[in-house]
Amino acid sequence: MNADINLMNTRTFHPVRVNGDALHALARWLKVNGSRQIRQTPDWRSVMSERYPVGLFTEDEVRALCELMRN
């Protein structure tokens, strides 16, 4: 039963092959949109209000956390 085939030496290929045009399109999109978060300074107060339930932090704690994230 195929005793001469060594499965350790067989190579399998990834099921998805990357199209060169698709890769270039992705690179162009990342060049335009990829560093948007770095260029724009986030509003930490809105980030906190989206992620955490209201009342979890006091106003003083929110202010202190925003200062920490800003620096």
Z-matrix of the N, CA and C atoms (Angstrom, degrees):
N
C 1 1.445
C 2 1.528 1 110.01
N 3 1.278 2 120.67 1 81.95
C 4 1.458 3 127.01 2 176.29
C 5 1.533 4 112.82 3 44.41
N 6 1.297 5 116.62 4 45.84
C 7 1.457 6 121.08 5 -177.15
C 8 1.520 7 111.92 6 -68.37
N 9 1.336 8 117.93 7 -20.73
C 10 1.457 9 119.90 8 -176.85
C 11 1.534 10 113.11 9 -86.01
N 12 1.313 11 120.29 10 -2.34
C 13 1.465 12 123.01 11 178.95
C 14 1.522 13 109.05 12 -91.38
N 15 1.314 14 116.21 13 123.37
C 16 1.456 15 121.56 14 178.08
C 17 1.531 16 107.42 15 -98.85
N 18 1.309 17 117.52 16 108.65
C 19 1.466 18 121.46 17 -176.28
C 20 1.517 19 112.96 18 -67.37
N 21 1.321 20 118.12 19 -20.31
C 22 1.456 21 120.76 20 179.21
C 23 1.526 22 111.34 21 -70.00
N 24 1.322 23 117.79 22 -25.08
C 25 1.454 24 121.54 23 -176.99
C 26 1.521 25 113.34 24 -97.75
N 27 1.311 26 118.63 25 -2.83
C 28 1.464 27 120.01 26 178.37
C 29 1.513 28 108.95 27 -82.86
N 30 1.317 29 114.97 28 145.39
C 31 1.465 30 120.08 29 -176.93
C 32 1.516 31 109.63 30 -112.14
N 33 1.306 32 115.56 31 130.11
C 34 1.460 33 119.71 32 175.91
C 35 1.522 34 108.73 33 -103.99
N 36 1.303 35 115.96 34 146.02
C 37 1.446 36 121.16 35 -179.57
C 38 1.518 37 110.38 36 -99.85
N 39 1.306 38 115.77 37 149.73
C 40 1.451 39 120.99 38 178.07
C 41 1.527 40 108.74 39 -63.42
N 42 1.328 41 117.90 40 138.74
C 43 1.462 42 120.11 41 -175.15
C 44 1.533 43 113.95 42 -66.43
N 45 1.312 44 118.28 43 -21.64
C 46 1.457 45 120.62 44 -177.65
C 47 1.526 46 108.46 45 -111.41
N 48 1.296 47 116.28 46 119.12
C 49 1.460 48 120.95 47 176.72
C 50 1.524 49 107.92 48 -94.31
N 51 1.311 50 118.19 49 140.72
C 52 1.456 51 122.46 50 -177.74
C 53 1.524 52 109.09 51 -89.34
N 54 1.317 53 115.75 52 126.33
C 55 1.447 54 122.48 53 176.18
C 56 1.522 55 108.00 54 -78.20
N 57 1.323 56 118.05 55 132.78
C 58 1.459 57 121.87 56 -178.66
C 59 1.522 58 112.69 57 -59.13
N 60 1.336 59 117.30 58 -40.10
C 61 1.468 60 120.62 59 178.89
C 62 1.523 61 111.20 60 -65.33
N 63 1.329 62 115.91 61 -40.03
C 64 1.463 63 119.60 62 178.49
C 65 1.522 64 110.40 63 -65.72
N 66 1.312 65 117.10 64 -37.41
C 67 1.455 66 121.04 65 178.90
C 68 1.529 67 111.16 66 -65.31
N 69 1.336 68 116.85 67 -41.68
C 70 1.463 69 120.53 68 177.41
C 71 1.528 70 111.22 69 -66.30
N 72 1.325 71 117.19 70 -38.73
C 73 1.462 72 120.45 71 177.41
C 74 1.519 73 110.43 72 -63.18
N 75 1.322 74 116.61 73 -41.74
C 76 1.464 75 120.69 74 177.61
C 77 1.524 76 110.70 75 -63.71
N 78 1.331 77 117.17 76 -42.12
C 79 1.465 78 120.64 77 179.31
C 80 1.523 79 110.93 78 -62.52
N 81 1.338 80 117.27 79 -41.96
C 82 1.470 81 120.08 80 177.48
C 83 1.522 82 111.24 81 -63.14
N 84 1.349 83 116.30 82 -42.40
C 85 1.468 84 119.80 83 -179.60
C 86 1.526 85 109.94 84 -64.00
N 87 1.335 86 117.40 85 -43.94
C 88 1.460 87 120.38 86 179.45
C 89 1.522 88 111.51 87 -64.39
N 90 1.327 89 116.95 88 -35.21
C 91 1.457 90 119.91 89 178.61
C 92 1.523 91 110.97 90 -63.95
N 93 1.326 92 116.06 91 -38.13
C 94 1.465 93 120.44 92 -179.75
C 95 1.524 94 111.92 93 -80.65
N 96 1.327 95 117.26 94 -42.98
C 97 1.463 96 121.42 95 -170.47
C 98 1.517 97 115.23 96 -110.32
N 99 1.305 98 118.60 97 -13.25
C 100 1.458 99 121.42 98 -170.44
C 101 1.508 100 115.20 99 -66.98
N 102 1.322 101 117.91 100 -34.08
C 103 1.462 102 119.57 101 -176.03
C 104 1.524 103 112.07 102 -104.32
N 105 1.312 104 116.93 103 18.83
C 106 1.462 105 120.83 104 -178.70
C 107 1.520 106 112.02 105 -58.33
N 108 1.323 107 117.25 106 -40.48
C 109 1.461 108 120.00 107 -178.79
C 110 1.519 109 111.33 108 -66.25
N 111 1.307 110 117.43 109 -29.98
C 112 1.460 111 120.21 110 -179.71
C 113 1.524 112 110.12 111 -73.75
N 114 1.335 113 116.71 112 -40.00
C 115 1.461 114 120.51 113 -178.32
C 116 1.521 115 112.17 114 -69.76
N 117 1.321 116 117.46 115 -37.19
C 118 1.451 117 120.99 116 -177.27
C 119 1.529 118 109.58 117 -94.94
N 120 1.314 119 115.81 118 127.69
C 121 1.454 120 120.08 119 176.67
C 122 1.526 121 108.16 120 -77.20
N 123 1.316 122 118.39 121 122.60
C 124 1.461 123 120.13 122 -177.47
C 125 1.521 124 111.65 123 -71.01
N 126 1.317 125 114.54 124 151.60
C 127 1.456 126 121.05 125 173.47
C 128 1.528 127 106.66 126 -86.02
N 129 1.330 128 115.54 127 100.70
C 130 1.458 129 120.07 128 -172.69
C 131 1.519 130 112.69 129 -63.38
N 132 1.318 131 117.11 130 -31.23
C 133 1.463 132 119.60 131 179.45
C 134 1.532 133 110.54 132 -64.70
N 135 1.329 134 117.25 133 -41.11
C 136 1.468 135 119.48 134 179.07
C 137 1.532 136 110.91 135 -71.48
N 138 1.336 137 116.98 136 -33.99
C 139 1.460 138 119.98 137 176.22
C 140 1.524 139 109.85 138 -62.29
N 141 1.323 140 115.86 139 -44.59
C 142 1.474 141 120.12 140 179.25
C 143 1.527 142 111.12 141 -63.55
N 144 1.337 143 116.92 142 -42.38
C 145 1.464 144 119.12 143 -177.13
C 146 1.521 145 111.56 144 -69.66
N 147 1.352 146 118.12 145 -27.36
C 148 1.464 147 120.59 146 177.49
C 149 1.524 148 111.78 147 -77.02
N 150 1.314 149 117.29 148 -32.93
C 151 1.465 150 120.60 149 -173.50
C 152 1.521 151 114.24 150 -89.40
N 153 1.326 152 117.19 151 -31.23
C 154 1.461 153 120.05 152 -172.10
C 155 1.523 154 110.58 153 -120.27
N 156 1.323 155 116.82 154 147.21
C 157 1.463 156 120.07 155 -179.57
C 158 1.530 157 112.28 156 -65.88
N 159 1.316 158 115.42 157 150.70
C 160 1.463 159 121.36 158 179.14
C 161 1.518 160 108.86 159 -62.47
N 162 1.323 161 116.50 160 135.52
C 163 1.454 162 121.62 161 177.94
C 164 1.518 163 113.97 162 92.45
N 165 1.332 164 117.47 163 -6.01
C 166 1.458 165 119.05 164 179.89
C 167 1.527 166 110.78 165 -68.93
N 168 1.331 167 116.98 166 -38.97
C 169 1.456 168 122.60 167 178.55
C 170 1.522 169 109.33 168 -116.04
N 171 1.324 170 116.31 169 145.49
C 172 1.457 171 120.03 170 173.06
C 173 1.530 172 108.51 171 -76.90
N 174 1.318 173 116.59 172 167.07
C 175 1.466 174 121.05 173 179.88
C 176 1.529 175 110.95 174 -60.36
N 177 1.330 176 116.87 175 -39.39
C 178 1.472 177 120.16 176 178.06
C 179 1.531 178 111.59 177 -64.35
N 180 1.329 179 116.97 178 -39.87
C 181 1.463 180 120.38 179 178.41
C 182 1.530 181 111.03 180 -66.47
N 183 1.326 182 117.03 181 -41.05
C 184 1.466 183 120.72 182 178.16
C 185 1.527 184 109.87 183 -61.97
N 186 1.321 185 116.75 184 -44.73
C 187 1.468 186 121.13 185 179.36
C 188 1.529 187 110.61 186 -61.01
N 189 1.337 188 116.97 187 -44.08
C 190 1.461 189 120.91 188 179.96
C 191 1.529 190 111.59 189 -65.96
N 192 1.321 191 116.94 190 -41.44
C 193 1.458 192 119.80 191 178.39
C 194 1.526 193 111.68 192 -65.99
N 195 1.322 194 117.34 193 -39.35
C 196 1.460 195 120.72 194 177.58
C 197 1.530 196 110.68 195 -63.38
N 198 1.303 197 116.99 196 -39.97
C 199 1.474 198 120.55 197 177.06
C 200 1.526 199 111.23 198 -63.45
N 201 1.336 200 116.72 199 -41.83
C 202 1.462 201 120.65 200 178.35
C 203 1.523 202 111.38 201 -61.99
N 204 1.333 203 117.22 202 -42.73
C 205 1.461 204 120.90 203 -178.79
C 206 1.512 205 111.79 204 -71.95
N 207 1.303 206 117.54 205 -27.91
C 208 1.454 207 121.52 206 179.53
C 209 1.523 208 110.95 207 -71.76
N 210 1.337 209 116.91 208 -31.88
C 211 1.474 210 120.93 209 -177.33
C 212 1.469 211 112.29 210 -96.01
